Amino acid sequence: MAIFRAKEIAQFSDTELAENEEKLRLELIQNYGKVSAGGAPENPGKIREVRRTIARIKTEQGKRQA
């Protein structure tokens, strides 16, 4: 899954935001699973970027509700 920036996220529709958030959450769970099983993730910085992208999506959703 791609990492999105705030400008890109602002252009998504509400349904696209929800879909991307769900995909990113699944990716995050998979990465955490690899780490908890004792393996090393392919890209250690990926977990941080996925978490930040999810936060950007949640921020945009909050702006739209207000």
ZIQUI-V592688 format. One record per residue. RES is the residue in one letter. PHI is phi in whole degrees, 0 to 359 (none if undefined). Layout:
BEGIN
res=RES phi=PHI
res=RES phi=PHI
END
This chain:
BEGIN
res=M phi=none
res=A phi=282
res=I phi=268
res=F phi=256
res=R phi=263
res=A phi=300
res=K phi=295
res=E phi=291
res=I phi=295
res=A phi=296
res=Q phi=272
res=F phi=285
res=S phi=279
res=D phi=298
res=T phi=291
res=E phi=295
res=L phi=298
res=A phi=296
res=E phi=296
res=N phi=294
res=E phi=297
res=E phi=297
res=K phi=297
res=L phi=293
res=R phi=297
res=L phi=297
res=E phi=297
res=L phi=295
res=I phi=298
res=Q phi=296
res=N phi=295
res=Y phi=296
res=G phi=297
res=K phi=297
res=V phi=292
res=S phi=290
res=A phi=280
res=G phi=98
res=G phi=272
res=A phi=262
res=P phi=294
res=E phi=300
res=N phi=229
res=P phi=300
res=G phi=284
res=K phi=296
res=I phi=299
res=R phi=297
res=E phi=293
res=V phi=295
res=R phi=299
res=R phi=293
res=T phi=294
res=I phi=300
res=A phi=297
res=R phi=297
res=I phi=295
res=K phi=298
res=T phi=296
res=E phi=295
res=Q phi=296
res=G phi=295
res=K phi=297
res=R phi=288
res=Q phi=284
res=A phi=283
END
